[in-house]
């Protein structure tokens, strides 16, 4: 099996999604998964270093401190599939602890080719690890991993970093049900969830004073210019962050500073944005500490353990498929 398999019709799919999101008459929207091209992935790496953005550090801290404890609760032997591995830095601790107990196959599933390559470089030095990357969407990649599973091994799915928060609540539960459907009883899921925290802290985390998150957000338009032959004026948009108290989520938007008409050749689209009109680019839902257990039940898992970071409220949730 090739370690990196390329996705076909990538540009056509991006074009169709952009057309769909910007061509509509109501609220305009772009899918947050498109934030992660090479530039976006690199900017996210910087975001994760910012003092205002504690998510990644909390996640990594929990995985580092509790690695042995987590491994002790897993059904062994186990293979590991990670949804959205990124560069794999925070996964190292768990994989090391696991590889001390058993030779381990690790299947990072990642749509960003550069992140996947970085992940392989980052983790290939671990003793008795076997890394096979899948350049795929999450469920597609996981289904492939499951189709090729060793019948004598369980699967541990890692879904870290609170990426689940990009789904709204009903869609998140649906997604977790899909994950469950691909797994077998006794398989495990380790889910990272960012928890509710004071408003000013959340706003700062997504609207940092250096403007890195603003660049990360605007890069989505830059990517459309680069890959779909668009002519967005990047100076014409403000990075806007708001917290929706009802939905309990941070939202990122791009707001037109003045009325402007944009042409995106490869999406066969010309669209006029009025002054003040916004494009919704991402939601990050925040959870109560109890919420993940309910999500587990709804999706067909039972909660085995939860670890919460004290410095930056964030929870690691270990579930077993029923
Ligand atoms: C990688 C999806 C977890 O939602 O916090 C960071 C992405 N967006 N800053 C998040 C992100 C703006 C991040 N996730």
py3Dmol code that shows the C-alpha trace and the ligand (Angstrom):
import py3Dmol

protein = """\
ATOM      1  CA  UNK A   1       0.000   0.000   0.000  1.00  0.00           C
ATOM      2  CA  UNK A   2       1.405   3.440  -0.848  1.00  0.00           C
ATOM      3  CA  UNK A   3       1.966   5.513   2.251  1.00  0.00           C
ATOM      4  CA  UNK A   4       0.436   8.641   0.700  1.00  0.00           C
ATOM      5  CA  UNK A   5      -2.422   8.258  -1.723  1.00  0.00           C
ATOM      6  CA  UNK A   6      -3.516  11.395  -3.525  1.00  0.00           C
ATOM      7  CA  UNK A   7      -7.107  12.547  -3.575  1.00  0.00           C
ATOM      8  CA  UNK A   8      -8.661  12.787  -7.026  1.00  0.00           C
ATOM      9  CA  UNK A   9     -10.635  15.812  -8.159  1.00  0.00           C
ATOM     10  CA  UNK A  10      -9.347  17.841  -5.211  1.00  0.00           C
ATOM     11  CA  UNK A  11      -9.605  21.191  -6.994  1.00  0.00           C
ATOM     12  CA  UNK A  12     -13.019  20.389  -8.463  1.00  0.00           C
ATOM     13  CA  UNK A  13     -14.350  19.549  -5.023  1.00  0.00           C
ATOM     14  CA  UNK A  14     -12.922  22.730  -3.497  1.00  0.00           C
ATOM     15  CA  UNK A  15     -14.453  24.736  -6.362  1.00  0.00           C
ATOM     16  CA  UNK A  16     -17.862  23.106  -5.886  1.00  0.00           C
ATOM     17  CA  UNK A  17     -17.820  23.772  -2.115  1.00  0.00           C
ATOM     18  CA  UNK A  18     -16.781  27.416  -2.646  1.00  0.00           C
ATOM     19  CA  UNK A  19     -19.533  27.866  -5.232  1.00  0.00           C
ATOM     20  CA  UNK A  20     -22.013  26.348  -2.886  1.00  0.00           C
ATOM     21  CA  UNK A  21     -20.926  28.468   0.089  1.00  0.00           C
ATOM     22  CA  UNK A  22     -20.503  31.850  -1.594  1.00  0.00           C
ATOM     23  CA  UNK A  23     -23.045  31.569  -4.381  1.00  0.00           C
ATOM     24  CA  UNK A  24     -26.052  31.330  -2.093  1.00  0.00           C
ATOM     25  CA  UNK A  25     -28.365  34.237  -1.394  1.00  0.00           C
ATOM     26  CA  UNK A  26     -28.411  33.919   2.400  1.00  0.00           C
ATOM     27  CA  UNK A  27     -25.540  33.738   4.882  1.00  0.00           C
ATOM     28  CA  UNK A  28     -22.263  33.047   3.093  1.00  0.00           C
ATOM     29  CA  UNK A  29     -20.043  30.320   4.386  1.00  0.00           C
ATOM     30  CA  UNK A  30     -16.785  28.489   3.646  1.00  0.00           C
ATOM     31  CA  UNK A  31     -15.953  25.085   5.115  1.00  0.00           C
ATOM     32  CA  UNK A  32     -13.331  25.248   7.847  1.00  0.00           C
ATOM     33  CA  UNK A  33     -11.489  22.185   6.543  1.00  0.00           C
ATOM     34  CA  UNK A  34     -10.173  24.391   3.724  1.00  0.00           C
ATOM     35  CA  UNK A  35      -8.252  26.520   6.236  1.00  0.00           C
ATOM     36  CA  UNK A  36      -5.526  23.865   6.233  1.00  0.00           C
ATOM     37  CA  UNK A  37      -3.416  24.154   3.107  1.00  0.00           C
ATOM     38  CA  UNK A  38       0.378  24.371   3.550  1.00  0.00           C
ATOM     39  CA  UNK A  39       0.198  28.030   4.652  1.00  0.00           C
ATOM     40  CA  UNK A  40      -2.845  27.485   6.881  1.00  0.00           C
ATOM     41  CA  UNK A  41      -1.313  24.425   8.547  1.00  0.00           C
ATOM     42  CA  UNK A  42       1.885  26.383   9.232  1.00  0.00           C
ATOM     43  CA  UNK A  43      -0.120  29.298  10.663  1.00  0.00           C
ATOM     44  CA  UNK A  44      -2.046  26.910  12.899  1.00  0.00           C
ATOM     45  CA  UNK A  45       1.278  25.585  14.202  1.00  0.00           C
ATOM     46  CA  UNK A  46       2.131  29.174  15.188  1.00  0.00           C
ATOM     47  CA  UNK A  47      -1.309  29.679  16.758  1.00  0.00           C
ATOM     48  CA  UNK A  48      -0.658  26.652  18.950  1.00  0.00           C
ATOM     49  CA  UNK A  49       2.467  28.411  20.293  1.00  0.00           C
ATOM     50  CA  UNK A  50       0.637  31.633  21.206  1.00  0.00           C
ATOM     51  CA  UNK A  51       0.208  32.291  24.935  1.00  0.00           C
ATOM     52  CA  UNK A  52      -3.439  33.249  24.274  1.00  0.00           C
ATOM     53  CA  UNK A  53      -4.294  29.897  22.644  1.00  0.00           C
ATOM     54  CA  UNK A  54      -4.006  27.178  25.283  1.00  0.00           C
ATOM     55  CA  UNK A  55      -5.860  24.359  23.494  1.00  0.00           C
ATOM     56  CA  UNK A  56      -2.923  22.506  21.932  1.00  0.00           C
ATOM     57  CA  UNK A  57      -0.684  22.812  24.980  1.00  0.00           C
ATOM     58  CA  UNK A  58      -3.428  21.533  27.301  1.00  0.00           C
ATOM     59  CA  UNK A  59      -4.048  18.605  24.961  1.00  0.00           C
ATOM     60  CA  UNK A  60      -0.364  17.740  24.777  1.00  0.00           C
ATOM     61  CA  UNK A  61       0.120  18.185  28.536  1.00  0.00           C
ATOM     62  CA  UNK A  62      -2.682  15.740  29.332  1.00  0.00           C
ATOM     63  CA  UNK A  63      -1.395  13.179  26.838  1.00  0.00           C
ATOM     64  CA  UNK A  64       2.142  13.484  28.183  1.00  0.00           C
ATOM     65  CA  UNK A  65       1.276  13.320  31.883  1.00  0.00           C
ATOM     66  CA  UNK A  66      -1.299  10.537  31.557  1.00  0.00           C
ATOM     67  CA  UNK A  67       0.184   8.477  28.699  1.00  0.00           C
ATOM     68  CA  UNK A  68       0.894   5.387  30.826  1.00  0.00           C
ATOM     69  CA  UNK A  69      -2.439   5.625  32.593  1.00  0.00           C
ATOM     70  CA  UNK A  70      -4.268   5.833  29.258  1.00  0.00           C
ATOM     71  CA  UNK A  71      -2.369   2.863  27.855  1.00  0.00           C
ATOM     72  CA  UNK A  72      -3.193   0.834  30.985  1.00  0.00           C
ATOM     73  CA  UNK A  73      -6.902   1.321  30.246  1.00  0.00           C
ATOM     74  CA  UNK A  74      -6.707   0.293  26.595  1.00  0.00           C
ATOM     75  CA  UNK A  75      -7.672  -3.092  25.211  1.00  0.00           C
ATOM     76  CA  UNK A  76      -4.307  -4.506  24.057  1.00  0.00           C
ATOM     77  CA  UNK A  77      -3.005  -5.261  21.505  1.00  0.00           C
ATOM     78  CA  UNK A  78      -4.269  -2.211  19.671  1.00  0.00           C
ATOM     79  CA  UNK A  79      -3.590  -0.297  16.456  1.00  0.00           C
ATOM     80  CA  UNK A  80      -3.925   3.484  16.421  1.00  0.00           C
ATOM     81  CA  UNK A  81      -5.790   5.573  13.832  1.00  0.00           C
ATOM     82  CA  UNK A  82      -5.661   9.342  14.230  1.00  0.00           C
ATOM     83  CA  UNK A  83      -8.224  11.654  12.620  1.00  0.00           C
ATOM     84  CA  UNK A  84      -6.359  14.815  11.653  1.00  0.00           C
ATOM     85  CA  UNK A  85      -2.903  13.991  12.966  1.00  0.00           C
ATOM     86  CA  UNK A  86      -1.465  17.418  12.145  1.00  0.00           C
ATOM     87  CA  UNK A  87       2.282  17.170  12.625  1.00  0.00           C
ATOM     88  CA  UNK A  88       1.763  14.449  15.238  1.00  0.00           C
ATOM     89  CA  UNK A  89       3.690  16.230  17.960  1.00  0.00           C
ATOM     90  CA  UNK A  90       1.172  15.733  20.755  1.00  0.00           C
ATOM     91  CA  UNK A  91       0.631  12.078  19.784  1.00  0.00           C
ATOM     92  CA  UNK A  92       4.257  11.155  20.442  1.00  0.00           C
ATOM     93  CA  UNK A  93       3.820  10.542  24.184  1.00  0.00           C
ATOM     94  CA  UNK A  94       0.972   8.111  23.802  1.00  0.00           C
ATOM     95  CA  UNK A  95       2.657   6.243  20.953  1.00  0.00           C
ATOM     96  CA  UNK A  96       5.877   5.945  22.947  1.00  0.00           C
ATOM     97  CA  UNK A  97       4.032   4.580  25.972  1.00  0.00           C
ATOM     98  CA  UNK A  98       2.163   2.141  23.728  1.00  0.00           C
ATOM     99  CA  UNK A  99       5.275   1.017  21.848  1.00  0.00           C
ATOM    100  CA  UNK A 100       6.876   0.074  25.174  1.00  0.00           C
ATOM    101  CA  UNK A 101       4.067  -2.473  25.600  1.00  0.00           C
ATOM    102  CA  UNK A 102       3.621  -3.750  22.027  1.00  0.00           C
ATOM    103  CA  UNK A 103       4.819  -3.105  18.481  1.00  0.00           C
ATOM    104  CA  UNK A 104       2.309  -0.540  17.211  1.00  0.00           C
ATOM    105  CA  UNK A 105       0.860   0.342  13.829  1.00  0.00           C
ATOM    106  CA  UNK A 106      -0.062   4.020  13.584  1.00  0.00           C
ATOM    107  CA  UNK A 107      -2.354   5.283  10.819  1.00  0.00           C
ATOM    108  CA  UNK A 108      -2.491   9.086  10.630  1.00  0.00           C
ATOM    109  CA  UNK A 109      -5.452  10.254   8.515  1.00  0.00           C
ATOM    110  CA  UNK A 110      -4.901  13.790   7.312  1.00  0.00           C
ATOM    111  CA  UNK A 111      -6.056  15.915   4.369  1.00  0.00           C
ATOM    112  CA  UNK A 112      -2.997  18.162   4.550  1.00  0.00           C
ATOM    113  CA  UNK A 113      -0.149  16.531   2.644  1.00  0.00           C
ATOM    114  CA  UNK A 114       2.477  18.738   4.293  1.00  0.00           C
ATOM    115  CA  UNK A 115       1.154  17.955   7.785  1.00  0.00           C
ATOM    116  CA  UNK A 116       1.149  14.238   6.976  1.00  0.00           C
ATOM    117  CA  UNK A 117       4.737  14.370   5.759  1.00  0.00           C
ATOM    118  CA  UNK A 118       5.761  16.311   8.879  1.00  0.00           C
ATOM    119  CA  UNK A 119       3.973  13.742  11.047  1.00  0.00           C
ATOM    120  CA  UNK A 120       5.928  10.885   9.513  1.00  0.00           C
ATOM    121  CA  UNK A 121       9.235  12.744  10.057  1.00  0.00           C
ATOM    122  CA  UNK A 122       8.264  13.672  13.602  1.00  0.00           C
ATOM    123  CA  UNK A 123       7.341  10.168  14.801  1.00  0.00           C
ATOM    124  CA  UNK A 124       9.314   7.645  12.736  1.00  0.00           C
ATOM    125  CA  UNK A 125      12.126   7.535  15.317  1.00  0.00           C
ATOM    126  CA  UNK A 126       9.898   5.825  17.913  1.00  0.00           C
ATOM    127  CA  UNK A 127      11.000   2.239  18.605  1.00  0.00           C
ATOM    128  CA  UNK A 128       8.867  -0.527  17.017  1.00  0.00           C
ATOM    129  CA  UNK A 129       6.384   1.809  15.352  1.00  0.00           C
ATOM    130  CA  UNK A 130       4.963   1.227  11.878  1.00  0.00           C
ATOM    131  CA  UNK A 131       3.506   4.390  10.307  1.00  0.00           C
ATOM    132  CA  UNK A 132       1.154   4.261   7.336  1.00  0.00           C
ATOM    133  CA  UNK A 133      -0.370   7.618   6.400  1.00  0.00           C
ATOM    134  CA  UNK A 134      -3.717   8.163   4.672  1.00  0.00           C
ATOM    135  CA  UNK A 135      -4.226  11.402   2.771  1.00  0.00           C
ATOM    136  CA  UNK A 136      -7.974  11.177   3.157  1.00  0.00           C
ATOM    137  CA  UNK A 137     -11.053  12.692   4.724  1.00  0.00           C
ATOM    138  CA  UNK A 138     -11.620  11.330   8.243  1.00  0.00           C
ATOM    139  CA  UNK A 139     -14.359   8.763   7.707  1.00  0.00           C
ATOM    140  CA  UNK A 140     -13.030   7.609   4.372  1.00  0.00           C
ATOM    141  CA  UNK A 141      -9.591   7.050   5.884  1.00  0.00           C
ATOM    142  CA  UNK A 142     -10.958   5.331   8.975  1.00  0.00           C
ATOM    143  CA  UNK A 143     -13.092   2.998   6.850  1.00  0.00           C
ATOM    144  CA  UNK A 144      -9.948   2.016   4.929  1.00  0.00           C
ATOM    145  CA  UNK A 145      -8.039   1.376   8.129  1.00  0.00           C
ATOM    146  CA  UNK A 146     -10.920  -0.743   9.468  1.00  0.00           C
ATOM    147  CA  UNK A 147     -11.238  -2.683   6.216  1.00  0.00           C
ATOM    148  CA  UNK A 148      -7.597  -3.714   6.523  1.00  0.00           C
ATOM    149  CA  UNK A 149      -7.693  -4.363  10.256  1.00  0.00           C
ATOM    150  CA  UNK A 150      -5.815  -7.187  11.924  1.00  0.00           C
ATOM    151  CA  UNK A 151      -8.594  -9.341  13.452  1.00  0.00           C
ATOM    152  CA  UNK A 152      -6.491  -9.911  16.557  1.00  0.00           C
ATOM    153  CA  UNK A 153      -6.138  -6.240  17.348  1.00  0.00           C
ATOM    154  CA  UNK A 154      -8.483  -3.571  18.576  1.00  0.00           C
ATOM    155  CA  UNK A 155      -8.466  -0.111  17.054  1.00  0.00           C
ATOM    156  CA  UNK A 156      -7.896   3.041  19.086  1.00  0.00           C
ATOM    157  CA  UNK A 157      -9.163   6.143  17.287  1.00  0.00           C
ATOM    158  CA  UNK A 158      -7.607   9.445  18.312  1.00  0.00           C
ATOM    159  CA  UNK A 159      -9.617  12.590  17.668  1.00  0.00           C
ATOM    160  CA  UNK A 160      -7.597  15.215  19.493  1.00  0.00           C
ATOM    161  CA  UNK A 161      -7.276  18.987  19.651  1.00  0.00           C
ATOM    162  CA  UNK A 162     -11.032  19.573  19.993  1.00  0.00           C
ATOM    163  CA  UNK A 163     -11.534  19.312  16.242  1.00  0.00           C
ATOM    164  CA  UNK A 164     -14.946  17.834  17.140  1.00  0.00           C
ATOM    165  CA  UNK A 165     -15.793  21.437  18.073  1.00  0.00           C
ATOM    166  CA  UNK A 166     -15.826  22.425  14.396  1.00  0.00           C
ATOM    167  CA  UNK A 167     -19.080  20.466  14.034  1.00  0.00           C
ATOM    168  CA  UNK A 168     -22.246  21.914  15.481  1.00  0.00           C
ATOM    169  CA  UNK A 169     -23.689  19.712  18.232  1.00  0.00           C
ATOM    170  CA  UNK A 170     -26.103  17.589  16.179  1.00  0.00           C
ATOM    171  CA  UNK A 171     -23.531  17.106  13.391  1.00  0.00           C
ATOM    172  CA  UNK A 172     -20.871  16.211  15.968  1.00  0.00           C
ATOM    173  CA  UNK A 173     -23.025  13.449  17.386  1.00  0.00           C
ATOM    174  CA  UNK A 174     -23.796  12.188  13.882  1.00  0.00           C
ATOM    175  CA  UNK A 175     -20.106  12.159  13.078  1.00  0.00           C
ATOM    176  CA  UNK A 176     -19.279  10.187  16.240  1.00  0.00           C
ATOM    177  CA  UNK A 177     -22.024   7.712  15.335  1.00  0.00           C
ATOM    178  CA  UNK A 178     -20.396   7.262  11.948  1.00  0.00           C
ATOM    179  CA  UNK A 179     -17.075   6.598  13.664  1.00  0.00           C
ATOM    180  CA  UNK A 180     -18.801   4.061  15.922  1.00  0.00           C
ATOM    181  CA  UNK A 181     -20.391   2.334  12.918  1.00  0.00           C
ATOM    182  CA  UNK A 182     -16.948   1.741  11.380  1.00  0.00           C
ATOM    183  CA  UNK A 183     -15.601   0.300  14.657  1.00  0.00           C
ATOM    184  CA  UNK A 184     -16.356  -2.918  16.519  1.00  0.00           C
ATOM    185  CA  UNK A 185     -17.444  -3.381  20.133  1.00  0.00           C
ATOM    186  CA  UNK A 186     -14.397  -3.073  22.376  1.00  0.00           C
ATOM    187  CA  UNK A 187     -12.570  -0.621  20.120  1.00  0.00           C
ATOM    188  CA  UNK A 188     -11.641   2.677  21.753  1.00  0.00           C
ATOM    189  CA  UNK A 189     -11.887   6.399  21.050  1.00  0.00           C
ATOM    190  CA  UNK A 190      -9.851   9.114  22.731  1.00  0.00           C
ATOM    191  CA  UNK A 191     -11.612  12.435  22.186  1.00  0.00           C
ATOM    192  CA  UNK A 192     -10.201  15.868  23.046  1.00  0.00           C
ATOM    193  CA  UNK A 193     -12.763  18.543  23.959  1.00  0.00           C
ATOM    194  CA  UNK A 194     -12.091  22.181  24.762  1.00  0.00           C
ATOM    195  CA  UNK A 195     -14.189  23.284  27.732  1.00  0.00           C
ATOM    196  CA  UNK A 196     -16.133  26.468  28.428  1.00  0.00           C
ATOM    197  CA  UNK A 197     -14.069  29.253  29.954  1.00  0.00           C
ATOM    198  CA  UNK A 198     -14.388  32.995  30.612  1.00  0.00           C
ATOM    199  CA  UNK A 199     -15.444  35.019  27.561  1.00  0.00           C
ATOM    200  CA  UNK A 200     -12.392  37.314  27.410  1.00  0.00           C
ATOM    201  CA  UNK A 201     -10.101  34.290  27.412  1.00  0.00           C
ATOM    202  CA  UNK A 202     -11.979  32.672  24.521  1.00  0.00           C
ATOM    203  CA  UNK A 203     -12.021  35.859  22.456  1.00  0.00           C
ATOM    204  CA  UNK A 204      -8.272  36.424  22.976  1.00  0.00           C
ATOM    205  CA  UNK A 205      -7.567  32.836  21.943  1.00  0.00           C
ATOM    206  CA  UNK A 206      -9.229  33.384  18.564  1.00  0.00           C
ATOM    207  CA  UNK A 207      -8.357  37.054  18.076  1.00  0.00           C
ATOM    208  CA  UNK A 208      -4.749  37.179  19.211  1.00  0.00           C
ATOM    209  CA  UNK A 209      -2.917  40.535  19.361  1.00  0.00           C
ATOM    210  CA  UNK A 210      -0.260  39.444  16.834  1.00  0.00           C
ATOM    211  CA  UNK A 211      -2.932  38.822  14.252  1.00  0.00           C
ATOM    212  CA  UNK A 212      -1.843  35.249  13.497  1.00  0.00           C
ATOM    213  CA  UNK A 213      -5.409  33.932  13.726  1.00  0.00           C
ATOM    214  CA  UNK A 214      -6.547  36.783  11.483  1.00  0.00           C
ATOM    215  CA  UNK A 215      -3.927  35.712   8.933  1.00  0.00           C
ATOM    216  CA  UNK A 216      -5.026  32.081   9.338  1.00  0.00           C
ATOM    217  CA  UNK A 217      -8.600  33.154   8.598  1.00  0.00           C
ATOM    218  CA  UNK A 218      -7.728  35.447   5.649  1.00  0.00           C
ATOM    219  CA  UNK A 219      -5.542  32.731   4.168  1.00  0.00           C
ATOM    220  CA  UNK A 220      -8.730  30.947   3.173  1.00  0.00           C
ATOM    221  CA  UNK A 221      -9.378  33.770   0.692  1.00  0.00           C
ATOM    222  CA  UNK A 222      -5.717  33.738  -0.349  1.00  0.00           C
ATOM    223  CA  UNK A 223      -6.032  30.016  -0.984  1.00  0.00           C
ATOM    224  CA  UNK A 224      -9.083  30.606  -3.187  1.00  0.00           C
ATOM    225  CA  UNK A 225      -7.048  33.183  -5.111  1.00  0.00           C
ATOM    226  CA  UNK A 226      -4.143  30.761  -5.523  1.00  0.00           C
ATOM    227  CA  UNK A 227      -5.949  27.525  -6.285  1.00  0.00           C
ATOM    228  CA  UNK A 228      -9.195  28.663  -7.903  1.00  0.00           C
ATOM    229  CA  UNK A 229      -7.902  31.733  -9.695  1.00  0.00           C
ATOM    230  CA  UNK A 230      -9.867  34.165  -7.537  1.00  0.00           C
ATOM    231  CA  UNK A 231      -9.312  37.913  -7.129  1.00  0.00           C
ATOM    232  CA  UNK A 232     -10.212  38.587  -3.483  1.00  0.00           C
ATOM    233  CA  UNK A 233      -8.578  41.764  -2.170  1.00  0.00           C
ATOM    234  CA  UNK A 234      -7.217  40.434   1.111  1.00  0.00           C
ATOM    235  CA  UNK A 235      -7.073  43.962   2.542  1.00  0.00           C
ATOM    236  CA  UNK A 236     -10.809  44.252   2.002  1.00  0.00           C
ATOM    237  CA  UNK A 237     -11.765  41.892   4.847  1.00  0.00           C
ATOM    238  CA  UNK A 238     -11.704  42.087   8.626  1.00  0.00           C
ATOM    239  CA  UNK A 239     -11.211  39.087  10.883  1.00  0.00           C
ATOM    240  CA  UNK A 240     -14.241  38.975  13.174  1.00  0.00           C
ATOM    241  CA  UNK A 241     -14.607  36.738  16.216  1.00  0.00           C
ATOM    242  CA  UNK A 242     -17.771  36.368  18.260  1.00  0.00           C
ATOM    243  CA  UNK A 243     -19.016  34.029  20.948  1.00  0.00           C
ATOM    244  CA  UNK A 244     -22.559  32.701  20.577  1.00  0.00           C
ATOM    245  CA  UNK A 245     -23.830  32.088  24.108  1.00  0.00           C
ATOM    246  CA  UNK A 246     -26.773  29.996  23.006  1.00  0.00           C
ATOM    247  CA  UNK A 247     -24.777  27.637  20.831  1.00  0.00           C
ATOM    248  CA  UNK A 248     -21.754  27.948  23.143  1.00  0.00           C
ATOM    249  CA  UNK A 249     -19.295  28.397  20.329  1.00  0.00           C
ATOM    250  CA  UNK A 250     -16.630  30.752  19.048  1.00  0.00           C
ATOM    251  CA  UNK A 251     -17.240  31.800  15.463  1.00  0.00           C
ATOM    252  CA  UNK A 252     -14.738  33.211  12.990  1.00  0.00           C
ATOM    253  CA  UNK A 253     -16.004  35.364  10.157  1.00  0.00           C
ATOM    254  CA  UNK A 254     -14.496  37.533   7.426  1.00  0.00           C
ATOM    255  CA  UNK A 255     -16.327  40.847   7.048  1.00  0.00           C
ATOM    256  CA  UNK A 256     -16.230  42.946   3.875  1.00  0.00           C
ATOM    257  CA  UNK A 257     -14.929  46.430   4.656  1.00  0.00           C
ATOM    258  CA  UNK A 258     -16.683  47.824   1.601  1.00  0.00           C
ATOM    259  CA  UNK A 259     -18.928  46.531  -1.141  1.00  0.00           C
ATOM    260  CA  UNK A 260     -16.872  44.481  -3.580  1.00  0.00           C
ATOM    261  CA  UNK A 261     -17.304  42.107  -6.465  1.00  0.00           C
ATOM    262  CA  UNK A 262     -15.117  39.022  -6.588  1.00  0.00           C
ATOM    263  CA  UNK A 263     -14.555  36.650  -9.466  1.00  0.00           C
ATOM    264  CA  UNK A 264     -13.419  33.078  -8.866  1.00  0.00           C
ATOM    265  CA  UNK A 265     -12.646  31.704 -12.315  1.00  0.00           C
ATOM    266  CA  UNK A 266     -12.268  28.014 -11.515  1.00  0.00           C
ATOM    267  CA  UNK A 267     -15.498  28.021  -9.505  1.00  0.00           C
ATOM    268  CA  UNK A 268     -17.227  29.771 -12.372  1.00  0.00           C
ATOM    269  CA  UNK A 269     -18.509  32.346  -9.905  1.00  0.00           C
ATOM    270  CA  UNK A 270     -18.861  36.105  -9.630  1.00  0.00           C
ATOM    271  CA  UNK A 271     -20.214  37.302  -6.323  1.00  0.00           C
ATOM    272  CA  UNK A 272     -20.858  40.728  -4.821  1.00  0.00           C
ATOM    273  CA  UNK A 273     -20.316  41.198  -1.099  1.00  0.00           C
ATOM    274  CA  UNK A 274     -21.988  44.213   0.439  1.00  0.00           C
ATOM    275  CA  UNK A 275     -20.173  46.411   2.941  1.00  0.00           C
ATOM    276  CA  UNK A 276     -20.414  44.690   6.331  1.00  0.00           C
ATOM    277  CA  UNK A 277     -21.457  41.349   4.855  1.00  0.00           C
ATOM    278  CA  UNK A 278     -19.723  38.361   6.408  1.00  0.00           C
ATOM    279  CA  UNK A 279     -18.421  34.977   5.334  1.00  0.00           C
ATOM    280  CA  UNK A 280     -18.575  32.421   8.121  1.00  0.00           C
ATOM    281  CA  UNK A 281     -15.357  30.372   8.127  1.00  0.00           C
ATOM    282  CA  UNK A 282     -15.268  28.354  11.365  1.00  0.00           C
ATOM    283  CA  UNK A 283     -17.097  27.424  14.555  1.00  0.00           C
ATOM    284  CA  UNK A 284     -15.359  26.086  17.675  1.00  0.00           C
ATOM    285  CA  UNK A 285     -17.874  24.661  20.104  1.00  0.00           C
ATOM    286  CA  UNK A 286     -17.018  24.638  23.802  1.00  0.00           C
ATOM    287  CA  UNK A 287     -18.257  21.925  26.150  1.00  0.00           C
ATOM    288  CA  UNK A 288     -19.141  21.448  29.786  1.00  0.00           C
ATOM    289  CA  UNK A 289     -17.107  18.762  31.547  1.00  0.00           C
ATOM    290  CA  UNK A 290     -20.167  16.470  31.707  1.00  0.00           C
ATOM    291  CA  UNK A 291     -21.165  16.893  28.082  1.00  0.00           C
ATOM    292  CA  UNK A 292     -18.757  14.408  26.446  1.00  0.00           C
ATOM    293  CA  UNK A 293     -20.250  11.513  28.466  1.00  0.00           C
ATOM    294  CA  UNK A 294     -23.685  12.277  27.045  1.00  0.00           C
ATOM    295  CA  UNK A 295     -22.200  12.490  23.566  1.00  0.00           C
ATOM    296  CA  UNK A 296     -20.618   9.068  24.143  1.00  0.00           C
ATOM    297  CA  UNK A 297     -23.969   7.532  25.048  1.00  0.00           C
ATOM    298  CA  UNK A 298     -25.710   9.062  22.068  1.00  0.00           C
ATOM    299  CA  UNK A 299     -23.030   7.740  19.744  1.00  0.00           C
ATOM    300  CA  UNK A 300     -22.848   4.175  21.106  1.00  0.00           C
ATOM    301  CA  UNK A 301     -19.823   4.391  23.382  1.00  0.00           C
ATOM    302  CA  UNK A 302     -19.359   4.268  27.121  1.00  0.00           C
ATOM    303  CA  UNK A 303     -16.993   6.584  28.994  1.00  0.00           C
ATOM    304  CA  UNK A 304     -14.098   4.874  30.730  1.00  0.00           C
ATOM    305  CA  UNK A 305     -12.161   7.880  31.949  1.00  0.00           C
ATOM    306  CA  UNK A 306     -11.765  11.634  31.653  1.00  0.00           C
ATOM    307  CA  UNK A 307      -8.748  13.808  32.336  1.00  0.00           C
ATOM    308  CA  UNK A 308      -9.044  17.586  32.710  1.00  0.00           C
ATOM    309  CA  UNK A 309      -6.227  20.122  32.470  1.00  0.00           C
ATOM    310  CA  UNK A 310      -6.142  22.602  35.334  1.00  0.00           C
ATOM    311  CA  UNK A 311      -4.284  25.377  33.570  1.00  0.00           C
ATOM    312  CA  UNK A 312      -6.514  25.550  30.464  1.00  0.00           C
ATOM    313  CA  UNK A 313      -9.896  23.834  30.875  1.00  0.00           C
ATOM    314  CA  UNK A 314      -9.724  21.011  28.334  1.00  0.00           C
ATOM    315  CA  UNK A 315     -10.750  17.361  28.643  1.00  0.00           C
ATOM    316  CA  UNK A 316      -9.380  14.123  27.255  1.00  0.00           C
ATOM    317  CA  UNK A 317     -12.193  11.535  27.124  1.00  0.00           C
ATOM    318  CA  UNK A 318     -11.572   7.802  26.773  1.00  0.00           C
ATOM    319  CA  UNK A 319     -14.526   5.838  25.380  1.00  0.00           C
ATOM    320  CA  UNK A 320     -15.080   2.172  24.523  1.00  0.00           C
ATOM    321  CA  UNK A 321     -17.453   1.148  21.725  1.00  0.00           C
ATOM    322  CA  UNK A 322     -20.476  -0.771  23.029  1.00  0.00           C
TER     323      UNK A 322
END
"""
ligand_1 = """\
14
LIG
C -7.702 22.924 15.221
C -10.040 23.101 14.990
C -9.111 22.723 17.133
O -11.057 25.342 16.625
O -9.580 25.839 18.114
C -7.541 27.795 16.026
C -8.645 25.742 14.909
N -9.112 28.177 14.647
N -7.726 29.110 15.963
C -9.899 25.407 17.013
C -8.434 27.199 15.205
C -8.676 29.342 15.118
C -8.767 24.900 16.127
N -8.911 23.433 15.853
"""
view = py3Dmol.view(width=600, height=400)
view.addModel(protein, "pdb")
view.setStyle({"model": 0}, {"cartoon": {"style": "trace"}})
view.addModel(ligand_1, "xyz")
view.setStyle({"model": 1}, {"stick": {}})
view.zoomTo()
view.show()
